[in-house]
Amino acid sequence: MTDNLTHTLFSYFIGIIIIRLLKLDEKQKFPLIVAMVAGNLPDIDFVLRFFGALFYLSHHRVYTHSVLGIILLAVALALIVKYVFKKKESFKYFLLALIAIIGHVFLDLITSFGTEVFYPISSARLAYSLIPIVDVYVLLIFFTGLWFMKIEKRSKVKVAKATLFIFFVFLIFKAGLHTLAKEQTEGLKDYQDVEVVPHFFNPFGWKAIVTKPDYYLMADFDLTTGGFKGFEWYPILEKDKVEASKESVFVRQFLEFAKSPYPIVEGNKVTWIDLRVTEGKFTGMKAVVDLDENNILKKSEFGL
């Protein structure tokens, strides 16, 4: 999921452009506020956290991030604008909200977490893995745009267009690097099932993950040095304990959304992590299961 600061800034620049196109009152702050609210609206599904962290992660980016959800959210916001704030141009506000919400889902799609855009027709999570959840370079582009906008107050629309243009050029650059990293990984030993995800701070760095039935291969790939630092082997050991751990509801739900789920067996404890979000000692979300000597489930939990 892209961070909400990035969502807000993206919808801010989009809002400035769309407000001009729709001929809404640019002197008022209200249209721009509507755009920024809409740009964060799909994350209203944070209320699912009340059902537990794992339930939230399993259902986040589903209902409110689908095509149907996008339309319903835009309609809802337009109705609030019309009947609560008494604005007459409700259709224009609907279009403004719709474009900002689409922008939100677009940003989520280009991360590696995945978004169920076509739910309920399809539960497939689409993810293009171009940028990490928090991309410092995207934020740098947006904050630079804000700085220029402060200097050139009379050219806000031009600055907004220039900022978004640079942002999309950056994404094209990242898409090219993503393709190159994937092709070079697949070309090593004719690997077929390969996923590459971006590093947090190195725009040229990628983590390549090769999935096999009984193991994973993972390597850091830096395009500036022209290759890999070396593959690490992640074998799936003690399969009887691994299979027994799947009796846990936490593990079953974890496996529904984890793209590269890997079980670490330590004695009678099985810890499931997702290799795509693992950075050194940071493993992100994980499901932990304790078994008895007969591999019967004792307790399980989910944590971050």
LUMBA-633289 format. One record per atom (N, C-alpha, C): atom name; x, y, z. Coordinates in steps of 0.2 Angstrom, whole numbers, plus 5000, padded with zeros to 4 digits. Atoms other than C-alpha are relative to their C-alpha. Last residue first. Example, Ala and Ser with C-alpha at 12.3 -4.5 7.8 and 13.67 -1.06 7.14 Angstrom:
2
 site    x    y    z
    N 4996 4994 4999
   CA 5068 4995 5036
    C 4996 5005 5003
    N 5004 4994 5000
   CA 5062 4978 5039
    C 5004 5006 5000
//
This chain:
304
 site    x    y    z
    N 4997 4996 5005
   CA 5020 4963 5061
    C 5008 5002 5003
    N 4997 4994 4998
   CA 5011 4950 5071
    C 5003 5003 4994
    N 4998 4996 5006
   CA 4999 4935 5069
    C 5003 5007 5003
    N 5001 4993 5000
   CA 4997 4922 5082
    C 5002 5003 4994
    N 4997 4996 5005
   CA 4996 4903 5085
    C 4998 5007 5000
    N 5003 4993 5000
   CA 4993 4891 5099
    C 5003 5003 4994
    N 5001 4998 4993
   CA 4995 4872 5103
    C 4997 5007 5000
    N 5000 4993 4999
   CA 4993 4864 5085
    C 4998 5002 5008
    N 5007 4998 4999
   CA 4997 4846 5085
    C 5000 5007 5002
    N 5002 4995 5005
   CA 5014 4842 5078
    C 4992 5001 5000
    N 5004 5004 5005
   CA 5015 4827 5090
    C 4998 5004 4994
    N 4996 5005 5002
   CA 5028 4835 5101
    C 4997 4996 4994
    N 4998 5005 4995
   CA 5017 4850 5102
    C 5005 4995 4997
    N 5002 5007 5001
   CA 5016 4864 5089
    C 5002 4996 5006
    N 4996 5005 4995
   CA 5018 4883 5091
    C 4996 4993 5000
    N 5003 5006 4997
   CA 5013 4893 5076
    C 5004 4996 5005
    N 4996 5004 4996
   CA 5018 4911 5071
    C 4996 4995 5003
    N 5004 5004 4997
   CA 5011 4921 5056
    C 5004 4995 5004
    N 4999 5007 4999
   CA 5021 4935 5050
    C 4995 4997 5004
    N 5005 5004 4998
   CA 5020 4953 5043
    C 5002 4993 5001
    N 5007 4997 5001
   CA 5036 4963 5041
    C 4995 4995 5003
    N 5003 5005 5003
   CA 5052 4952 5041
    C 4992 5002 4998
    N 5007 4998 5001
   CA 5064 4966 5045
    C 4996 4995 4996
    N 5003 5003 4994
   CA 5081 4957 5050
    C 4992 5002 5000
    N 4996 5002 4995
   CA 5087 4960 5032
    C 4997 4997 5006
    N 4994 4996 5001
   CA 5073 4967 5022
    C 5005 4999 5006
    N 4994 5001 4995
   CA 5059 4955 5020
    C 5006 5004 4998
    N 4999 4995 4996
   CA 5044 4961 5010
    C 5005 5000 5006
    N 5000 4994 5005
   CA 5045 4949 4995
    C 5000 5007 5005
    N 4994 4998 5002
   CA 5050 4935 5007
    C 5000 5007 4996
    N 5001 4999 5008
   CA 5033 4934 5015
    C 5007 5003 4998
    N 4999 4993 5003
   CA 5035 4926 5032
    C 4999 5001 4993
    N 5001 4998 5007
   CA 5028 4911 5041
    C 5002 5007 4999
    N 5002 4993 5001
   CA 5035 4906 5058
    C 5000 5001 4992
    N 5000 4998 5007
   CA 5034 4888 5063
    C 4998 5007 4999
    N 5002 4994 5002
   CA 5039 4883 5081
    C 5000 5001 4993
    N 5007 5001 5001
   CA 5041 4866 5087
    C 4997 5006 4998
    N 5003 5004 4995
   CA 5060 4867 5085
    C 4993 4998 4999
    N 4996 4999 4995
   CA 5063 4882 5074
    C 4998 4995 5006
    N 5001 5005 4995
   CA 5055 4880 5057
    C 5006 5000 5005
    N 4994 5001 4996
   CA 5055 4895 5046
    C 4998 4995 5006
    N 5001 5002 4993
   CA 5040 4894 5033
    C 5007 4999 5003
    N 4995 5004 4999
   CA 5041 4905 5017
    C 5000 4998 5008
    N 5001 5003 4993
   CA 5026 4913 5009
    C 5006 4995 5001
    N 4995 5005 4999
   CA 5031 4922 4993
    C 5001 4998 5007
    N 4998 5002 5007
   CA 5015 4931 4987
    C 5006 4995 5000
    N 4993 5000 5001
   CA 5007 4932 5004
    C 5002 4997 4993
    N 4997 4994 5003
   CA 4989 4936 5002
    C 5007 5000 4999
    N 5005 4997 5006
   CA 4979 4920 5004
    C 5003 5006 4997
    N 4998 5003 5007
   CA 4994 4911 5013
    C 4996 5003 4995
    N 4993 4997 5002
   CA 4992 4923 5028
    C 5002 4998 4993
    N 5002 4993 5003
   CA 4973 4918 5029
    C 5007 5003 4998
    N 5004 5000 5006
   CA 4978 4900 5031
    C 4998 5007 4997
    N 4996 5002 5005
   CA 4992 4904 5043
    C 4996 4999 4993
    N 4996 4995 5002
   CA 4981 4913 5054
    C 5004 4999 4994
    N 5003 4995 5004
   CA 4968 4900 5054
    C 5004 5006 4998
    N 5002 4993 4997
   CA 4980 4888 5060
    C 4997 5004 4995
    N 5006 5001 4996
   CA 4979 4870 5053
    C 4998 5007 5003
    N 5005 4997 5004
   CA 4993 4876 5041
    C 4993 4999 5003
    N 5001 4993 4999
   CA 5005 4873 5054
    C 4995 5003 4997
    N 5004 5000 4993
   CA 5003 4854 5053
    C 4999 5008 5001
    N 5007 5001 5002
   CA 5009 4856 5034
    C 4996 5000 5007
    N 5003 4995 5004
   CA 5025 4865 5040
    C 4993 4999 4998
    N 5002 4994 4995
   CA 5028 4853 5054
    C 4997 5006 4996
    N 5006 5002 4996
   CA 5027 4838 5042
    C 4998 5006 5005
    N 5007 4998 5003
   CA 5037 4848 5029
    C 4994 4997 5004
    N 5005 5003 4995
   CA 5052 4848 5040
    C 4993 5001 4998
    N 4998 5006 4996
   CA 5062 4859 5028
    C 4994 4998 5005
    N 5006 5001 4996
   CA 5057 4872 5014
    C 5001 4993 5004
    N 5003 5006 5001
   CA 5074 4877 5007
    C 4994 4999 5005
    N 5005 5000 4995
   CA 5078 4896 5006
    C 4996 4993 4999
    N 5005 5006 5000
   CA 5094 4897 4996
    C 4996 5000 5006
    N 5001 5004 4993
   CA 5102 4914 4995
    C 4995 4995 4999
    N 5006 5002 4998
   CA 5108 4920 4977
    C 5000 4996 5007
    N 5000 5007 4998
   CA 5123 4930 4975
    C 4993 4998 5002
    N 4995 5001 4994
   CA 5127 4949 4974
    C 5000 4993 5002
    N 5003 5003 4994
   CA 5118 4949 4957
    C 5006 5000 5005
    N 5002 5007 4999
   CA 5122 4959 4941
    C 4998 4999 5008
    N 5001 5004 5005
   CA 5127 4975 4932
    C 4999 4993 5002
    N 4994 5005 5000
   CA 5135 4985 4945
    C 4999 4995 4995
    N 4994 4995 5001
   CA 5122 5000 4942
    C 5007 4996 5000
    N 4999 4999 5007
   CA 5108 4987 4939
    C 5006 5005 4999
    N 4999 4993 5001
   CA 5109 4981 4956
    C 5002 5001 4993
    N 4998 4998 5006
   CA 5101 4964 4960
    C 5001 5007 4999
    N 5000 4993 5001
   CA 5099 4957 4977
    C 5003 5001 4993
    N 4994 4997 5001
   CA 5096 4938 4977
    C 4999 5008 4999
    N 5001 4992 5000
   CA 5083 4926 4982
    C 5006 5003 5000
    N 4994 4997 5001
   CA 5080 4907 4978
    C 4999 5008 5000
    N 5000 4993 5003
   CA 5065 4899 4986
    C 5008 5001 4998
    N 4995 4995 4997
   CA 5063 4880 4990
    C 4999 5007 4996
    N 4997 5001 4994
   CA 5053 4865 4988
    C 5005 5005 5003
    N 5004 5004 4995
   CA 5041 4868 4974
    C 5002 4999 5007
    N 5000 5007 5002
   CA 5052 4882 4966
    C 4995 4996 5005
    N 5005 5005 4996
   CA 5049 4901 4967
    C 5001 4993 4997
    N 5002 5005 5005
   CA 5063 4913 4961
    C 4997 4995 5004
    N 5002 5006 4997
   CA 5064 4929 4970
    C 4998 4995 4995
    N 5003 5005 5004
   CA 5074 4944 4964
    C 4998 4994 5004
    N 5000 5007 4997
   CA 5076 4959 4975
    C 4997 4995 4995
    N 5006 5004 5000
   CA 5079 4975 4965
    C 5002 4994 5004
    N 5000 5007 4997
   CA 5091 4989 4966
    C 4994 4997 5000
    N 4997 5005 5004
   CA 5093 5004 4954
    C 5000 4993 5002
    N 5005 5001 5005
   CA 5081 5015 4964
    C 5003 4996 4994
    N 4996 5000 5006
   CA 5091 5011 4980
    C 4996 4999 4993
    N 4996 4993 5001
   CA 5082 5017 4995
    C 5004 5000 4994
    N 5003 4994 4998
   CA 5067 5005 4997
    C 5004 5006 4999
    N 4998 4998 4993
   CA 5072 4991 4986
    C 4998 5006 5002
    N 4995 4995 4999
   CA 5061 4986 4972
    C 5002 5001 5007
    N 5003 4995 4997
   CA 5052 4969 4969
    C 5006 5005 5002
    N 4995 4995 4998
   CA 5057 4956 4956
    C 4996 5006 5004
    N 5003 4994 4998
   CA 5046 4940 4955
    C 5006 5005 5002
    N 4995 4995 4997
   CA 5052 4925 4945
    C 4996 5006 5002
    N 5005 4996 4995
   CA 5042 4909 4940
    C 5005 5005 5005
    N 5007 4998 5003
   CA 5051 4904 4924
    C 4996 5004 5005
    N 5005 5000 4994
   CA 5070 4902 4928
    C 4993 5003 4997
    N 5006 5001 5003
   CA 5080 4898 4912
    C 4994 5000 5005
    N 5000 5008 5001
   CA 5096 4896 4922
    C 4993 4999 4997
    N 4994 5003 4997
   CA 5102 4914 4922
    C 5000 4993 4999
    N 4995 5002 5004
   CA 5090 4921 4909
    C 5006 4996 5003
    N 5003 5006 5004
   CA 5075 4922 4920
    C 5005 4997 4996
    N 5001 5005 4995
   CA 5085 4934 4932
    C 4998 4993 4996
    N 4994 5002 4999
   CA 5091 4945 4917
    C 5000 4994 5005
    N 4997 5004 5005
   CA 5074 4946 4911
    C 5006 4997 5001
    N 5004 5006 5000
   CA 5066 4951 4928
    C 5003 4996 4994
    N 4998 5004 4994
   CA 5080 4964 4931
    C 4996 4993 4999
    N 4993 5003 5001
   CA 5078 4971 4913
    C 5002 4996 5006
    N 4999 5005 5006
   CA 5059 4972 4915
    C 5007 4997 4999
    N 5003 5006 4998
   CA 5060 4981 4932
    C 5000 4994 4995
    N 4995 5003 4995
   CA 5073 4993 4926
    C 4997 4993 5002
    N 4995 5002 5004
   CA 5061 4998 4911
    C 5005 4996 5004
    N 5003 5005 5003
   CA 5046 5000 4923
    C 5006 4996 4995
    N 5000 5005 4996
   CA 5057 5011 4934
    C 4997 4993 4997
    N 4993 5002 4998
   CA 5061 5022 4920
    C 5000 4994 5004
    N 4998 5003 5006
   CA 5043 5023 4915
    C 5007 4997 5000
    N 5004 5006 5000
   CA 5038 5027 4933
    C 5002 4996 4993
    N 4997 5004 4995
   CA 5051 5041 4933
    C 4997 4993 5000
    N 4993 5002 5003
   CA 5044 5048 4917
    C 5004 4995 5005
    N 5001 5006 5005
   CA 5027 5047 4925
    C 5006 4998 4996
    N 5002 5006 4997
   CA 5033 5057 4940
    C 4999 4994 4996
    N 4993 5003 4997
   CA 5042 5070 4929
    C 4998 4993 5004
    N 4997 5002 5005
   CA 5025 5073 4920
    C 5007 4996 5002
    N 5003 5006 5002
   CA 5016 5074 4936
    C 5003 4997 4994
    N 4999 5004 4995
   CA 5027 5088 4942
    C 4998 4993 4998
    N 4992 5002 5001
   CA 5027 5097 4925
    C 5001 4995 5006
    N 5000 5004 5006
   CA 5007 5096 4925
    C 5008 4998 5000
    N 5003 5006 4999
   CA 5007 5103 4943
    C 5001 4995 4994
    N 4996 5004 4996
   CA 5019 5116 4939
    C 4997 4993 5002
    N 4994 5002 5004
   CA 5009 5122 4924
    C 5005 4996 5005
    N 5002 5005 5004
   CA 4993 5122 4935
    C 5006 4997 4996
    N 5001 5007 4996
   CA 5001 5131 4949
    C 4998 4995 4995
    N 4999 5005 5006
   CA 5008 5145 4937
    C 4999 4993 5004
    N 5005 4998 5005
   CA 5002 5161 4947
    C 5001 4994 4995
    N 5007 5000 4998
   CA 5010 5155 4963
    C 4995 5001 4995
    N 5004 4998 5006
   CA 5027 5152 4955
    C 4993 4999 5002
    N 4997 4995 5003
   CA 5038 5151 4971
    C 4996 5003 4994
    N 5000 4994 4995
   CA 5026 5141 4981
    C 5004 5006 4997
    N 5007 4997 5000
   CA 5022 5130 4966
    C 5000 5006 5005
    N 5001 4996 5006
   CA 5041 5127 4964
    C 4993 5003 5000
    N 4995 4994 4999
   CA 5042 5121 4982
    C 5000 5005 4994
    N 5003 4995 4995
   CA 5027 5110 4980
    C 5004 5006 5001
    N 5006 4997 5004
   CA 5034 5102 4964
    C 4997 5005 5005
    N 4997 4996 5004
   CA 5050 5098 4974
    C 4995 5004 4996
    N 4998 4995 4996
   CA 5040 5090 4987
    C 5003 5006 4996
    N 5006 4997 4998
   CA 5031 5079 4974
    C 5002 5006 5004
    N 5003 4997 5006
   CA 5048 5074 4965
    C 4994 5004 5003
    N 4995 4994 5002
   CA 5056 5071 4982
    C 4997 5003 4994
    N 5001 4995 4995
   CA 5041 5060 4988
    C 5004 5006 4998
    N 5006 4997 5002
   CA 5043 5050 4972
    C 4998 5006 5005
    N 4999 4996 5006
   CA 5061 5048 4976
    C 4994 5003 4997
    N 4997 4993 4998
   CA 5058 5043 4994
    C 5001 5004 4994
    N 4994 4998 5004
   CA 5047 5029 4989
    C 5002 5007 5001
    N 4998 4993 4999
   CA 5036 5022 5003
    C 5006 5001 4996
    N 5006 4997 4997
   CA 5027 5006 4999
    C 5001 5008 5001
    N 5001 5002 4993
   CA 5041 5002 4987
    C 4994 5003 5003
    N 4997 4996 4995
   CA 5040 5007 4968
    C 4998 4996 5007
    N 4995 4995 5003
   CA 5038 4997 4952
    C 5003 5004 5005
    N 4994 5000 4996
   CA 5030 4981 4959
    C 5006 5005 4997
    N 4995 4999 5005
   CA 5017 4979 4946
    C 5007 5001 5003
    N 4994 4996 4998
   CA 5004 4971 4957
    C 5005 5001 4995
    N 4995 4997 5005
   CA 4987 4964 4953
    C 5005 5004 5003
    N 4997 4994 4998
   CA 4978 4953 4966
    C 5005 5002 4995
    N 4993 5000 5001
   CA 4967 4940 4959
    C 5002 5007 5002
    N 4996 4999 4993
   CA 4950 4939 4968
    C 5008 5001 4998
    N 4994 5003 4999
   CA 4940 4941 4951
    C 5004 5002 5007
    N 5000 5004 5005
   CA 4922 4946 4948
    C 5006 4995 5000
    N 5000 5007 4999
   CA 4920 4952 4965
    C 5001 4995 4994
    N 5004 5003 4995
   CA 4933 4961 4964
    C 4993 5002 4999
    N 5006 5003 5003
   CA 4941 4967 4948
    C 4995 4996 5005
    N 5004 4995 5004
   CA 4954 4978 4956
    C 4993 4998 4997
    N 5005 5004 5003
   CA 4960 4966 4969
    C 4995 5005 4996
    N 5006 4997 5000
   CA 4976 4976 4973
    C 4995 4996 4996
    N 5006 5003 5004
   CA 4993 4969 4976
    C 4993 5003 5002
    N 5005 5003 4995
   CA 5007 4972 4989
    C 4994 4996 4996
    N 5000 5008 5001
   CA 5021 4974 4976
    C 4995 4997 5005
    N 4996 5003 4994
   CA 5018 4993 4973
    C 4999 4992 4999
    N 4993 5000 5002
   CA 5012 5000 4956
    C 5005 4998 5006
    N 4999 5005 5005
   CA 4994 4995 4959
    C 5007 4999 4998
    N 5000 5007 4996
   CA 4993 5005 4975
    C 5002 4995 4995
    N 4994 5000 4996
   CA 4997 5021 4965
    C 5001 4993 5004
    N 4994 5001 5005
   CA 4984 5017 4952
    C 5007 5000 5004
    N 5000 5007 5002
   CA 4971 5014 4966
    C 5006 4999 4995
    N 4998 5004 4994
   CA 4974 5031 4973
    C 5001 4993 4998
    N 4993 4999 4998
   CA 4974 5039 4956
    C 5002 4997 5006
    N 4996 5004 5005
   CA 4957 5031 4952
    C 5008 5001 5001
    N 5000 5007 4998
   CA 4951 5039 4968
    C 5003 4995 4996
    N 4995 5001 4995
   CA 4957 5056 4962
    C 5000 4993 5003
    N 4994 5000 5003
   CA 4948 5054 4945
    C 5005 4999 5006
    N 4999 5006 5004
   CA 4932 5048 4953
    C 5007 5000 4998
    N 4999 5006 4995
   CA 4932 5062 4966
    C 5002 4994 4996
    N 4994 4998 4997
   CA 4934 5076 4952
    C 5002 4994 5005
    N 4994 5002 5005
   CA 4921 5067 4941
    C 5007 5002 5004
    N 4999 5007 5001
   CA 4909 5067 4956
    C 5006 4998 4995
    N 4996 5002 4994
   CA 4913 5085 4960
    C 5000 4992 5000
    N 4993 4998 5001
   CA 4908 5090 4942
    C 5004 4997 5006
    N 4997 5004 5005
   CA 4892 5080 4944
    C 5007 5001 4999
    N 4999 5007 4997
   CA 4888 5088 4961
    C 5003 4996 4994
    N 4997 5003 5006
   CA 4889 5106 4954
    C 5002 4993 5002
    N 5005 5001 5005
   CA 4876 5113 4966
    C 5003 4996 4994
    N 4997 4998 5006
   CA 4886 5112 4982
    C 4996 4998 4994
    N 5005 4996 5004
   CA 4875 5111 4998
    C 5004 5003 4994
    N 4997 4994 5001
   CA 4889 5105 5009
    C 4997 5005 4996
    N 4997 4998 4993
   CA 4879 5091 5017
    C 5003 5007 4999
    N 5005 5000 4995
   CA 4867 5087 5002
    C 5003 5003 5007
    N 5006 4997 5002
   CA 4878 5090 4987
    C 4995 5002 5006
    N 4998 4993 5002
   CA 4896 5087 4994
    C 4993 5004 4998
    N 4999 4996 4994
   CA 4889 5072 5003
    C 5002 5007 4998
    N 5007 4999 4996
   CA 4881 5065 4987
    C 5001 5004 5007
    N 5003 4995 5004
   CA 4898 5068 4977
    C 4993 5002 5004
    N 4997 4994 4998
   CA 4907 5058 4991
    C 4996 5006 4996
    N 5001 4998 4993
   CA 4895 5044 4990
    C 5003 5007 5001
    N 5008 4999 4999
   CA 4895 5043 4971
    C 4999 5003 5007
    N 5001 4994 5003
   CA 4914 5043 4971
    C 4993 5003 5000
    N 4997 4994 4995
   CA 4915 5030 4984
    C 4999 5007 4997
    N 5005 4999 4994
   CA 4902 5019 4974
    C 5003 5005 5004
    N 5006 4997 5003
   CA 4912 5021 4957
    C 4996 5002 5006
    N 4998 4994 5003
   CA 4929 5016 4965
    C 4994 5005 4999
    N 4999 4996 4994
   CA 4921 5002 4975
    C 5002 5007 4998
    N 5007 4999 4998
   CA 4914 4994 4958
    C 5001 5005 5006
    N 5004 4995 5005
   CA 4931 4996 4950
    C 4994 5002 5003
    N 5003 5003 5006
   CA 4939 4988 4966
    C 4997 5005 4995
    N 4994 4999 5005
   CA 4950 4997 4979
    C 4998 4997 4993
    N 4999 4992 5002
   CA 4936 5000 4991
    C 5005 5001 4995
    N 5007 4997 5001
   CA 4931 4981 4992
    C 5001 5007 4997
    N 5004 5005 5004
   CA 4949 4973 4990
    C 4993 5004 4998
    N 4999 4999 5007
   CA 4964 4984 4995
    C 4995 4995 4996
    N 4998 4993 5002
   CA 4964 4978 5013
    C 5001 5000 4992
    N 5006 4997 5003
   CA 4954 4961 5015
    C 5002 5007 4998
    N 5003 5004 5005
   CA 4969 4950 5020
    C 4994 5003 4996
    N 4995 5000 5006
   CA 4979 4964 5028
    C 4997 4995 4995
    N 5000 4993 5003
   CA 4963 4969 5039
    C 5005 4999 4994
    N 5006 4999 5004
   CA 4959 4951 5044
    C 5001 5006 4995
    N 5000 5005 5005
   CA 4977 4948 5049
    C 4994 5001 4995
    N 4995 4998 5005
   CA 4978 4964 5059
    C 5000 4996 4994
    N 4993 5003 4999
   CA 4962 4960 5069
    C 5004 5002 4994
    N 5001 5007 5000
   CA 4943 4963 5066
    C 5007 4997 5001
    N 5004 5002 4994
   CA 4944 4981 5072
    C 4999 4993 5000
    N 4995 5002 4995
   CA 4958 4983 5058
    C 4996 4998 5007
    N 5000 5007 4999
   CA 4943 4982 5046
    C 5006 4998 5005
    N 5005 5003 4995
   CA 4940 5000 5049
    C 5000 4993 5001
    N 4996 5001 4994
   CA 4956 5004 5039
    C 4995 4997 5006
    N 5000 5007 4998
   CA 4944 5001 5024
    C 5004 4998 5006
    N 5005 5000 4995
   CA 4943 5020 5023
    C 4999 4993 5002
    N 4997 5002 4994
   CA 4959 5018 5013
    C 4995 5000 5006
    N 5000 5007 5000
   CA 4949 5020 4997
    C 5003 4997 5006
    N 5006 5003 4999
   CA 4946 5038 5002
    C 5000 4992 5000
    N 4999 5005 4994
   CA 4963 5044 5002
    C 4994 4996 5002
    N 4994 5003 5001
   CA 4963 5053 4985
    C 5002 4995 5006
    N 5001 5006 5004
   CA 4945 5057 4988
    C 5006 4996 4999
    N 5004 5005 4996
   CA 4950 5067 5003
    C 4998 4994 4996
    N 4996 5003 4995
   CA 4963 5076 4993
    C 4997 4995 5004
    N 4996 5004 5003
   CA 4951 5080 4979
    C 5005 4996 5004
    N 5003 5006 5003
   CA 4938 5086 4990
    C 5004 4995 4997
    N 5001 5005 4994
   CA 4950 5097 4999
    C 4997 4994 4998
    N 4994 5004 4999
   CA 4955 5104 4982
    C 5000 4996 5006
    N 4999 5005 5005
   CA 4937 5108 4978
    C 5006 4996 5001
    N 5004 5005 4999
   CA 4935 5117 4995
    C 5001 4994 4995
    N 4996 5006 4998
   CA 4950 5128 4995
    C 4996 4994 4999
    N 5003 5003 4994
   CA 4940 5142 4985
    C 5005 4993 5001
    N 4999 4995 4994
   CA 4949 5153 4973
    C 4998 4997 5006
    N 4993 5001 4997
   CA 4950 5139 4960
    C 5002 5004 5006
    N 4997 4994 4997
   CA 4931 5139 4958
    C 5007 4999 5003
    N 5002 4999 4993
   CA 4927 5124 4947
    C 5003 5006 5003
    N 5002 4993 4999
   CA 4930 5125 4928
    C 4996 5001 5007
    N 5008 5001 4998
   CA 4930 5106 4926
    C 4997 5007 5001
    N 5004 5003 5006
   CA 4947 5108 4917
    C 4993 5000 5001
    N 5000 4995 5005
   CA 4954 5120 4931
    C 4996 4997 4994
    N 5004 4995 4998
   CA 4948 5108 4945
    C 5000 5006 4994
    N 5007 5001 5002
   CA 4956 5094 4935
    C 4995 5005 5002
    N 5001 5001 5007
   CA 4973 5101 4935
    C 4993 4999 4999
    N 4998 4993 5003
   CA 4974 5107 4953
    C 4998 5000 4993
    N 5005 4995 4999
   CA 4966 5091 4959
    C 5000 5007 4997
    N 5005 5002 5005
   CA 4979 5080 4950
    C 4994 5005 5001
    N 4998 4998 5006
   CA 4992 5089 4960
    C 4995 4998 4994
    N 4999 4993 5000
   CA 4984 5087 4976
    C 5001 5003 4993
    N 5007 4998 5001
   CA 4978 5069 4973
    C 5000 5008 5000
    N 5002 5002 5007
   CA 4997 5065 4971
    C 4993 5003 4998
    N 4997 4996 5004
   CA 5001 5074 4987
    C 4999 4999 4993
    N 5003 4993 4999
   CA 4988 5066 4997
    C 5003 5004 4995
    N 5007 5000 5003
   CA 4992 5048 4990
    C 4997 5007 5001
    N 4999 5000 5007
   CA 5011 5051 4994
    C 4993 5000 4996
    N 4997 4994 5002
   CA 5007 5056 5012
    C 5000 5001 4992
    N 5005 4995 5001
   CA 4995 5042 5013
    C 5003 5006 4999
    N 5001 4996 4994
   CA 5009 5029 5011
    C 4995 5005 4998
    N 4996 4994 5000
   CA 5007 5017 4996
    C 4998 5004 5006
    N 5004 4994 5000
   CA 5000 5000 5000
    C 5004 5006 5000
//
